[in-house]
Amino acid sequence: MSFHLFFRLASIPAFLLWLTTTPLQAQGLLRDADLEYGLKQLATPVLNAAGLSPSRVKILIVNESSLNAFVVTNDAIFLHYGLINRMQSAAMIQAVIAHEAAHIANGHLTRRMTNLASARTASGLGLALAAAAAVAGAGNAAGGIALGTQTSAQARFFKHTRAEEASADQSGIRFMKSAGVDPKGMMDVLEIFSGQEILAETRQDPYLRSHPLSRDRLRAVQGFTAAYGNVATENPTYAYWFERVKGKLSAYTRSPKWTLRRLKESPYQDVRLLRQAIAEHRQSRTKKALNAIDGAIALRSNDPFLHDQRGQILIETRNFQAAVAAYGRAVQLAPNDALILSGYGRALLANGDVNSARQVLEKARSIDFRDGIMLRDLSIAYAKSNQTGMASLVTAERYALSGRMEDAKIHAKRALGLLPEGSTSWQRAQDVLIASERAEKRR
């Protein structure tokens, strides 16, 4: 699992608009190929029922222990890891996803961004531009967003009206029923927050502050759930991926001793072994960690994410050659997963195979260039290949994507002096320089 500062941009030129607005405080994402795949398995039937594309709408995990979920764009749904850890069933996570998907499908974001785009305050305009392009992945996106600010503009943006909440509840339950998911999951989620509305706002969970709860809303959800009826049996695929996502995430975000005490709570042996491997690895007990992950692989030999996890344990314990083999197997099984490719490239680089590492990392970049760790490794690979212009360019882009515009400017200038003028790479460096100069003028 990797931690990334969260400036999700579709392109470096997107900063040209973002930098005309008030800067926002960065927050982090927890990126992991296994977790994101598992969440996609849970989200796909619900997104399909909502008329949204599962390949376009990403489910991403925010590095926050509080309970919250939100959307700021039509292309991503964000879940705090604290919320996932509190869920007790696949239907509960799917209910949260269905509710947020309903905000997208029902046009709530479109109306909100229209209102914000017309706001005269810089903060309001900035949030609108940022929301328009956050994690879009499309070349025509125009901005970036860093989540977690406490501005009044952000508070207004995230806070849904009661009418929107009622609409999203009803639509979300309908999506769940259509997807074969028990609508009761929606009621179970709301019961977590029931009673918090009487607390002072500073003591409420962020979810409640952005998703107003009332007795009328609770009664309405009860009525919707009763009208649509329960699903008789739980889908085994959903149940498995729920246990795996929550199990792996909790193994990373809770203490290893807590995890080891609760291994038997999971009904799936491979998930138990995966959690054990993570907990043992976090306590530097490498032999036990490898024994556990090998046990999981023996049960699911063609699971790329288990091989990816083995590679992570090995590279973090400096067993580079073995890490190359583990990541190589993961890539064979999932050749187009950018996060797995990034790990493979990192292992190749650590093992001294610079040329192969550069090729793998470039492929990862072509799929998803927003991975700061991958960009760091790619810049090292270029430097070790004596391609100093490209090393400076990738470093400039990495700094720009993390909001460090002064450092980005230094490396962009260096790249411009080393790359062939007018080339695609030269133009990329020029984009970073322009963005950094805009940032400088705003001070």
N, C-alpha and C positions, 0 to 999 in steps of 0.2 A: 504494500500500500504506500502511496506517495502523497505528500502534502504539497499543495500548490497555492500560491497567492492567486487571487481570483480577479484577473483582468481578462475576461473572455472576449476576444475581439475576432472579427472575421478577417481583418487585414490590418497591417500597420497604418495604411492611409486613413483607417477609421479614426485614428487619434486626431486627425485634423479637425474633426467636428467635436470630438469629446474634449479636446484641450481648450475649446472656447468657453468651457463651463467650469463651475466650481469643482475642484478635485474632491474625490470621495475616498473614504478610508477603506483599505483593502481587507478582505476577509479571505479565508482559505477554503479550498475544496479538498476533499479526500478522494483521490483518484485510484481506482483499482479495477482491473479488467474483470475480475470475477464478480465483484459487487455490482458493477454496472451492467454486466450481462444478466445477473440474477434479477435485478430490478427491472430490466427490460422484459424478462419472461413474465413477471407479475403485471407489468404495465400493458403489454401488447394487447391482450383481449379487451381491456378497458378502453385503451386509445382507439382501437378499431371500432368499438361500439360508439365512441364519440365522434367518429368520422375524421380522426386525426391519424397521421402517419407515424407508426412506431419507429421508423427509420429516421424520421426528422425530429421528433420530440424526445429529447434526452431526459433521463432521470438522473440527477446529479446529487451528490451528498455534500452538504455544507459542514465544515468543521466547527460545529457548535453543539454543545451539550443540552441546550434548551429545547423546548418542544415547539417546533414551527415547521411550516411548509408554505411555499408561495410560488407564484409565477411572476416574471417581469417581462416575458416575451412569449410569443407563440411557439417557440422552439425548445423550451426547457421547463421542467418542473424540478424545483429544489426542495430537498428534504433535509432537515437537520438530523445529524446522527442521533441526537438525543431522542427525537421523536421515534425513529426506527427502533431504538432500544426499548422503548415503552410499548410497542405494539405486541399484541399477544396472538395474532393470527394473520395469515395471508390476506384475509378479507379486510382487515383493518388497514393495512398498508394500501391495498387496492382501493379502499374507500377514500383515503386521502388523495391518491392519484386521480381517482374519478372526480372528486370535488374540484381539484385544481384544473383538471382537463375541462371541466364544465365552464370554468371561468374563461378558458380559451375559446371553446366551442360556442359559447353564448355571446361572445363579442365584448366581454367586459373590459378586456385589456385595450381593445381598439378604441372604445369610447374614452377610457381613462387617458390613454396617450394623446388622443385628440385634445382633450381638455388641458393636459399638461403642456402640450406643444404650443398652445396659445397663451400659456402663462407668461407674464412679463418678467418674472424673477429669473435670475440666472440659475438658481438651484432647480426651479421647476423645469426650465428648458433643458438643463443638463440631465436631469433624471429621465426626461422623455427621450432624449437622444440616446442615452445609455441603454434604456430599456429596449429601444428599437433594435439594437444590434447584439445584445448580450447573448453569448453562446449560439449565435445564429448559424455560423459556419457558411454563410452565403457571401459571395463576393460583393454584393451591392449593399451590405449592411453598413450602418453609419454611426458607429459609436461603441462605447464599452461601458461596463458597469462594475463597480466594486461594491459588494454588498456589506451591510453592517453599519452604515452610518446612522446617526441619531438626528438627522436634520428634520425639520418640520415638513419639508417637501417630500422626503421619503416616507414619513409617517402618513401623509395624506395619500401618497401613491399606493402604499400597501394596504391601507384600511378599506375593506369592502363595505358597501352599504348593506343594510339588512335585506333589502330587496334582492341584491345580487347574491347574498348568501342563501336566501330561500330558493332562488332560481338554480344556483349551483347544487344545492342539496337534492332538489327534485331530479335535476338532470343527471347528477352523479349516481343516484340510486337506480335510475332507469338504465344507465350505462352498465352498472354492475349486474343488474338482472339479465340484460341482453348478453353479457359476457359469461354468464353462468357463475357469477360470484354472489355469495350470500349478502343481500342488502343490509342485514343486521350489522355488518361490519361498520357501517356509517354510524349507527346508533352507539356501538361500542366505543368508537373514537370520541364522540361528543360527550359520553359519560365521563371520560377522563377529565374533561374541563368543566363539567357541571359543578356549579357552586362557586367557581372562581370569579364569576361576575360581581360578587359582593365584595371582593378584595380590592384594595387600592391598586390602581393601574400598575404601579411599579412592582407589585408583588405577583401580578398575573403572568402567565406564560405568554410569550410573543404571539403564539397562535391565536389566543383569545383576543389580544389587542388588535390583530389584523383581521380576524374573522369574528365579528360580534356575535355573541351567543345570548339567547333570550329564552324565556319559558315558551313563548309562542313558536320559536324556531324548533325547540326540542319536541313540542307536541306535533308540529308539522312533520318532522322527520319520523317520528313514531308512526304517524298516519301513512306516510309514503311507504315505509318499510312493511307495514301491515298490508297495504294495498297490493304491493308487488309480490309479497310472500317470500318465504325463506327458500334457500336452495337446500335440497335434502342431504346431499353428500358433498364433502369437500373435495375439490379437484386435487389429486395426488401430486401433480406437477407444481401447482401453486404452493401446496404445503411444503414440498421439498425445498423450493427456492426461497421461501420465506425463512425456513430454518437455517438455510445456508447463509443467506444475506445477514440475518440478525446474528447468527452464531459467529461468523467471521468478523463482523463489525464490532461486536461486543468484545471479542478476543483481543482486538487492537485497542479499543477505547476504554476497557475496564482493566483492573489489575490482573496480572497473570494468575495470582493465587485465587482470585474470584472465579476466573474461568476454569481452572483445574478442579475446583470444588463442585462445579456444576456441569461437568462433561456429560453425565448420565441423563441430563434433562433433554438432550436432543435424541429423537427416535432414530436417527440415521447414523450408522457407524462411521461413514466417510466424513460426515460433518463433525462428529466427535473427534476423529483423528486430526482433521484440519485445525480445529480449535486447539487441540493439544499441541500440535506442531507450532502454532503461533505463540502460545503461552510459554512453551519451553524455549523457543528461540528468543523471546523477549527477556528470558532469564539467563541467556548465554549458555544454555544446555544444548549444544548443537547436536550431539549424538542422539539424544532423545527426540529432538525436533525432527531430525532426518528420519529416524525410525517411524515416527508418527506419520509424517507426510508420505513416506514410502508405503505405509499401510493403506493410506487413503488412495494412493495411485494404484495399488494392487486391486482395489475394489472398482476403480473407474480409470482404467489404463489410458483411455482415449480422451480424457478430460484435460484440455489445454491449460486450464487455470490452476490445476493442481501441480502440473509441471512448472508453471510460472511461479507458483509459491515456493516450490523446491529451489528454483533458480534464485529467488530472492534471498532465501535462507543462506544459500551457498555464497552468493556474491557479498552479502553483508558479513560473512565470516571469512572472507578473503580466499575462498576456494574457487578461484576464477575459472580454471579449466573445467571443473565439474559443473560450474554455473553455466558455462557455454553450452555444455551438452544438455542440461535441463531446459534452458531457454530455447535451444535449438529444437528440441522435441515439441515444446509449446508452440513454436512458430510453424512447425510442420502441421500441427493440428488446427491452428488459427492463423493463417498466413497474412490476414489483413487487419489484425487487431493492433492498433497503433501503440497501445500501452505495453502489450507483450513484445512487439518489435523494439520498443524503446529499451526494455529490460535486456533483450538479446544483444542489442547494439552496445549497451553499457558493459555487458559481460565480455564481449569480443574486445572492446577497447581496453578493459582492465587486463585481459589476457595477452595483449600486445598485438592483436590482429587489427591494425588500424584501418587498412583499406576495406576489409569486410565490414568493420564497424561503421565506417562512414557510409557505405552503401545501404546498410540496414537502417541506420538512423535517418538517412535521406528519405527512404521509403516511409518511415514512421512520420516524418515531417510532412510528406505529401498527403498523408491521410488526415493528420491532425497536428498542426504546427503549434498548438497552444500549450504544449507540454514543456514547461520551463526546464525540467530536469533533462529531457531529451535534447533541448537546444544547447544546454551547457555541455553535454557529452559530444554533440555534433561539432561545436566550436573547438573542443579539444582535439577531435579527430582531424579537423581541417588544419589546425595548428601543427599537429604531428606529421601531417602530410605536406608541410611547407606551403600550404595554401593560405597565407596569412590574410589576404583580402577577404576570403570567404569566412575565415575564423572571426575577423572583426565584424563582418556583416551579421553573422548569426548571433554574436555576442551583443551587438547593438539591438537586434530584434528582441533578444531575451530581456535585456534591461528595459526596453520600451514596454514590453508586455507586462512587466512587473511594476511599471510606473516610475522607474528610476531614469528620468529623462536626461539629467545631466550626464550620467554615465553613458546613456544611449548616444548622446551627441558626440562624445569623444570617440567612440568606436565607429560611429557612422562616418565621421570625417576621415578617420583612418582608412576605412573600407573604400571610400570614394577615391582616395589617392592611390589605391592599390588595384582596383578592379578596372576592367576595360570600360572606358566611357561609353555610355549608351546601352550597355548590356543589360539584360534582365536583372542581374545581381546588382549592378551599379544603380539601377532605378529603385531597387528595394532599399538600398542604403540612402538614396536621396529622399525617399519617403520618410525614413526615420529622422533624418536631419531636419526636414521641414517640420515634422511634428515636434521635435525637441525645441526648435526655434520659436514655434508658437507658444510652447510652454514657458519659455524664457521671457517672452514679452508680457505674459500675464502676471509676472511677479511685481 
